[in-house]
Amino acid sequence: MGELTKFKDLPINWDIGPADAVALHLEWGNTGYGGGYATQDEESYYFSVDSWEKPFRVRLQKMDSDGPTVLHEIELPERFWSCCDHACGSYTAPEDVKEWLKTLF
């Protein structure tokens, strides 16, 4: 069984990251976000990569109108660090990281 098995029934949105989740749930008006907006009682579940310090981390997060909640956090294997080592920040998980994450369910 994988490390994320307890989250296997969540409707993970593999197409959004932290910026999209903020735009979807917390910002209104002229954000330039083309994905629509969530209602107050909607939730999104997504992964983000945190590169603020090494080792980089991957977080499964829930976003709703109250803001983000970290549900699970794991270390990102060093072989994936090139995705985010150009600047510190919180990033959308790239495709190769998403594929790796799916093996943990």
C-alpha positions as a Markdown table, in Angstrom:
| # | Residue | x | y | z |
|---|---|---|---|---|
| 1 | Met | 0.0 | 0.0 | 0.0 |
| 2 | Gly | 1.2 | 3.5 | -0.8 |
| 3 | Glu | 1.9 | 6.4 | 1.5 |
| 4 | Leu | -1.2 | 8.3 | 0.2 |
| 5 | Thr | -3.7 | 5.4 | 0.3 |
| 6 | Lys | -5.8 | 7.1 | 3.0 |
| 7 | Phe | -6.5 | 9.9 | 0.5 |
| 8 | Lys | -7.4 | 7.7 | -2.5 |
| 9 | Asp | -11.0 | 8.6 | -2.4 |
| 10 | Leu | -10.4 | 12.4 | -2.6 |
| 11 | Pro | -11.2 | 14.1 | -5.9 |
| 12 | Ile | -7.7 | 15.3 | -6.6 |
| 13 | Asn | -7.5 | 18.0 | -9.2 |
| 14 | Trp | -4.3 | 17.2 | -11.0 |
| 15 | Asp | -4.7 | 20.2 | -13.3 |
| 16 | Ile | -4.3 | 23.0 | -10.6 |
| 17 | Gly | -1.6 | 24.2 | -8.4 |
| 18 | Pro | -1.4 | 26.7 | -5.6 |
| 19 | Ala | -1.9 | 29.9 | -7.7 |
| 20 | Asp | -4.9 | 28.4 | -9.5 |
| 21 | Ala | -6.4 | 27.2 | -6.1 |
| 22 | Val | -6.0 | 30.8 | -4.7 |
| 23 | Ala | -7.6 | 32.3 | -7.8 |
| 24 | Leu | -10.4 | 29.7 | -7.8 |
| 25 | His | -11.3 | 30.0 | -4.1 |
| 26 | Leu | -10.0 | 33.3 | -2.6 |
| 27 | Glu | -9.8 | 36.0 | -5.3 |
| 28 | Trp | -12.5 | 37.7 | -7.1 |
| 29 | Gly | -12.4 | 40.3 | -9.8 |
| 30 | Asn | -9.7 | 40.9 | -12.4 |
| 31 | Thr | -7.3 | 38.0 | -11.6 |
| 32 | Gly | -6.9 | 36.7 | -15.2 |
| 33 | Tyr | -7.9 | 33.2 | -14.1 |
| 34 | Gly | -9.9 | 31.5 | -16.8 |
| 35 | Gly | -11.0 | 28.5 | -14.8 |
| 36 | Gly | -14.1 | 30.0 | -13.2 |
| 37 | Tyr | -14.7 | 30.5 | -9.5 |
| 38 | Ala | -15.8 | 28.1 | -6.8 |
| 39 | Thr | -18.8 | 28.7 | -4.6 |
| 40 | Gln | -18.2 | 29.2 | -0.9 |
| 41 | Asp | -18.9 | 25.5 | 0.0 |
| 42 | Glu | -16.7 | 24.0 | -2.7 |
| 43 | Glu | -13.3 | 22.4 | -2.1 |
| 44 | Ser | -10.3 | 21.6 | -4.2 |
| 45 | Tyr | -7.6 | 19.0 | -3.5 |
| 46 | Tyr | -4.3 | 19.4 | -5.2 |
| 47 | Phe | -0.5 | 18.9 | -4.9 |
| 48 | Ser | 2.1 | 21.6 | -4.6 |
| 49 | Val | 5.9 | 21.5 | -4.5 |
| 50 | Asp | 7.6 | 23.7 | -1.9 |
| 51 | Ser | 11.1 | 24.7 | -2.7 |
| 52 | Trp | 11.7 | 27.2 | 0.1 |
| 53 | Glu | 14.3 | 25.0 | 1.7 |
| 54 | Lys | 16.0 | 21.6 | 1.0 |
| 55 | Pro | 14.9 | 19.0 | 1.1 |
| 56 | Phe | 12.0 | 20.1 | -1.1 |
| 57 | Arg | 8.5 | 19.0 | 0.0 |
| 58 | Val | 5.3 | 17.9 | -1.8 |
| 59 | Arg | 2.1 | 18.8 | -0.1 |
| 60 | Leu | -1.4 | 17.5 | -0.6 |
| 61 | Gln | -3.6 | 20.4 | 0.1 |
| 62 | Lys | -7.3 | 21.2 | 0.4 |
| 63 | Met | -8.4 | 24.7 | -0.6 |
| 64 | Asp | -11.7 | 26.3 | 0.2 |
| 65 | Ser | -13.0 | 29.8 | 0.9 |
| 66 | Asp | -11.2 | 29.7 | 4.3 |
| 67 | Gly | -7.8 | 29.1 | 2.7 |
| 68 | Pro | -5.4 | 26.2 | 2.3 |
| 69 | Thr | -5.1 | 23.2 | 4.6 |
| 70 | Val | -2.1 | 20.8 | 4.4 |
| 71 | Leu | -3.5 | 17.2 | 4.5 |
| 72 | His | -0.2 | 15.4 | 4.0 |
| 73 | Glu | 3.4 | 16.3 | 3.3 |
| 74 | Ile | 6.3 | 14.2 | 2.0 |
| 75 | Glu | 9.9 | 14.8 | 0.9 |
| 76 | Leu | 10.3 | 15.2 | -2.8 |
| 77 | Pro | 13.0 | 12.8 | -4.1 |
| 78 | Glu | 16.1 | 14.7 | -5.2 |
| 79 | Arg | 15.8 | 13.4 | -8.8 |
| 80 | Phe | 12.8 | 15.8 | -9.2 |
| 81 | Trp | 14.4 | 18.9 | -7.7 |
| 82 | Ser | 15.3 | 20.4 | -11.0 |
| 83 | Cys | 11.6 | 21.3 | -11.5 |
| 84 | Cys | 11.8 | 24.1 | -8.9 |
| 85 | Asp | 15.5 | 24.8 | -8.0 |
| 86 | His | 15.6 | 28.0 | -10.0 |
| 87 | Ala | 13.7 | 30.0 | -7.3 |
| 88 | Cys | 12.2 | 29.4 | -3.9 |
| 89 | Gly | 8.5 | 29.1 | -3.9 |
| 90 | Ser | 5.4 | 27.0 | -4.1 |
| 91 | Tyr | 4.8 | 25.4 | -7.5 |
| 92 | Thr | 2.3 | 23.3 | -9.3 |
| 93 | Ala | 3.6 | 19.7 | -9.4 |
| 94 | Pro | 5.1 | 19.0 | -12.8 |
| 95 | Glu | 3.9 | 15.9 | -14.8 |
| 96 | Asp | 6.8 | 13.6 | -13.8 |
| 97 | Val | 6.1 | 14.4 | -10.1 |
| 98 | Lys | 2.4 | 13.8 | -10.6 |
| 99 | Glu | 3.1 | 10.4 | -12.1 |
| 100 | Trp | 5.4 | 9.5 | -9.2 |
| 101 | Leu | 2.7 | 10.7 | -6.7 |
| 102 | Lys | 0.1 | 8.5 | -8.4 |
| 103 | Thr | 2.2 | 5.4 | -7.6 |
| 104 | Leu | 1.9 | 6.3 | -3.9 |
| 105 | Phe | -1.8 | 5.7 | -3.8 |
